[in-house]
Amino acid sequence: MKIQESGENYLETILILEKKNGSVRSIDIANELEFSKPSVSRAMGILRSAGYITMDKTNQIFLTEAGRNKAESVYERHCLLSRFLSEILGVSPENAAADACRIEHIISEETFNKTKEFLKHCDLEKNGGQQ
């Protein structure tokens, strides 16, 4: 199922908070994104209905396999694009992160893969051809 940019942002935030804190609740997401609790609760209901998350009786949020795959894909795009904009183009880290957050949702698979290949090539050159 295709989800909108906001859904992708929620999934990415759940993944990041899970890595940082070990567990995630709606209030954690609301605090991280500076959204209202009702807005986050509505979004969690949509993600749950779409099969991207589950919640236990204590309202802890868990990514399903589909949710984790989507979240990791968005997060990978974000990290790689931030790095490209900052290290290769010289954009400030703050602007690179903000721009990557917008670009990550619309970039084509082809452009993303070419950017990834380019950075891999740059890494190889930096390391004298060693991986």
Contacts in CASP RR format, 6 or more apart in sequence:
PFRMAT RR
TARGET T0000
AUTHOR 0000-0000-0000
METHOD contacts of the structure
MODEL  1
MKIQESGENYLETILILEKKNGSVRSIDIANELEFSKPSVSRAMGILRSA
GYITMDKTNQIFLTEAGRNKAESVYERHCLLSRFLSEILGVSPENAAADA
CRIEHIISEETFNKTKEFLKHCDLEKNGGQQ
1 50 0 8 1.000
1 51 0 8 1.000
3 11 0 8 1.000
3 47 0 8 1.000
3 50 0 8 1.000
3 52 0 8 1.000
3 70 0 8 1.000
5 105 0 8 1.000
6 43 0 8 1.000
7 43 0 8 1.000
7 46 0 8 1.000
7 47 0 8 1.000
8 70 0 8 1.000
8 71 0 8 1.000
8 74 0 8 1.000
8 104 0 8 1.000
8 105 0 8 1.000
9 33 0 8 1.000
9 74 0 8 1.000
9 101 0 8 1.000
10 29 0 8 1.000
10 33 0 8 1.000
10 40 0 8 1.000
10 43 0 8 1.000
10 44 0 8 1.000
10 47 0 8 1.000
11 47 0 8 1.000
11 52 0 8 1.000
11 53 0 8 1.000
11 63 0 8 1.000
11 67 0 8 1.000
11 70 0 8 1.000
11 71 0 8 1.000
11 74 0 8 1.000
12 71 0 8 1.000
12 74 0 8 1.000
12 75 0 8 1.000
12 78 0 8 1.000
13 29 0 8 1.000
13 32 0 8 1.000
13 33 0 8 1.000
14 24 0 8 1.000
14 29 0 8 1.000
14 53 0 8 1.000
14 61 0 8 1.000
14 63 0 8 1.000
14 71 0 8 1.000
15 63 0 8 1.000
15 68 0 8 1.000
15 71 0 8 1.000
15 72 0 8 1.000
15 75 0 8 1.000
16 32 0 8 1.000
16 75 0 8 1.000
17 24 0 8 1.000
17 28 0 8 1.000
17 29 0 8 1.000
17 32 0 8 1.000
18 24 0 8 1.000
18 63 0 8 1.000
21 28 0 8 1.000
23 60 0 8 1.000
24 60 0 8 1.000
24 61 0 8 1.000
24 62 0 8 1.000
25 59 0 8 1.000
25 60 0 8 1.000
25 61 0 8 1.000
26 37 0 8 1.000
26 40 0 8 1.000
26 41 0 8 1.000
26 44 0 8 1.000
26 59 0 8 1.000
26 61 0 8 1.000
27 37 0 8 1.000
27 40 0 8 1.000
29 35 0 8 1.000
29 40 0 8 1.000
29 44 0 8 1.000
29 61 0 8 1.000
30 36 0 8 1.000
30 37 0 8 1.000
30 39 0 8 1.000
30 40 0 8 1.000
33 40 0 8 1.000
44 53 0 8 1.000
44 55 0 8 1.000
44 61 0 8 1.000
47 53 0 8 1.000
47 67 0 8 1.000
48 54 0 8 1.000
48 55 0 8 1.000
51 64 0 8 1.000
51 66 0 8 1.000
51 67 0 8 1.000
52 63 0 8 1.000
52 64 0 8 1.000
52 66 0 8 1.000
52 67 0 8 1.000
52 70 0 8 1.000
53 61 0 8 1.000
53 62 0 8 1.000
53 63 0 8 1.000
53 64 0 8 1.000
53 67 0 8 1.000
54 61 0 8 1.000
54 62 0 8 1.000
54 64 0 8 1.000
55 61 0 8 1.000
55 62 0 8 1.000
56 62 0 8 1.000
63 71 0 8 1.000
74 104 0 8 1.000
74 105 0 8 1.000
77 100 0 8 1.000
77 103 0 8 1.000
77 104 0 8 1.000
77 107 0 8 1.000
77 112 0 8 1.000
78 97 0 8 1.000
78 100 0 8 1.000
78 101 0 8 1.000
78 104 0 8 1.000
79 100 0 8 1.000
80 112 0 8 1.000
80 115 0 8 1.000
80 116 0 8 1.000
80 119 0 8 1.000
81 96 0 8 1.000
81 99 0 8 1.000
81 100 0 8 1.000
81 103 0 8 1.000
81 104 0 8 1.000
81 107 0 8 1.000
81 112 0 8 1.000
81 115 0 8 1.000
82 93 0 8 1.000
82 96 0 8 1.000
82 97 0 8 1.000
82 100 0 8 1.000
83 96 0 8 1.000
83 119 0 8 1.000
84 115 0 8 1.000
84 118 0 8 1.000
84 119 0 8 1.000
85 91 0 8 1.000
85 95 0 8 1.000
85 96 0 8 1.000
85 99 0 8 1.000
85 100 0 8 1.000
86 92 0 8 1.000
86 93 0 8 1.000
86 96 0 8 1.000
87 122 0 8 1.000
88 118 0 8 1.000
88 119 0 8 1.000
88 122 0 8 1.000
89 96 0 8 1.000
90 96 0 8 1.000
91 99 0 8 1.000
107 115 0 8 1.000
123 131 0 8 1.000
124 130 0 8 1.000
124 131 0 8 1.000
END
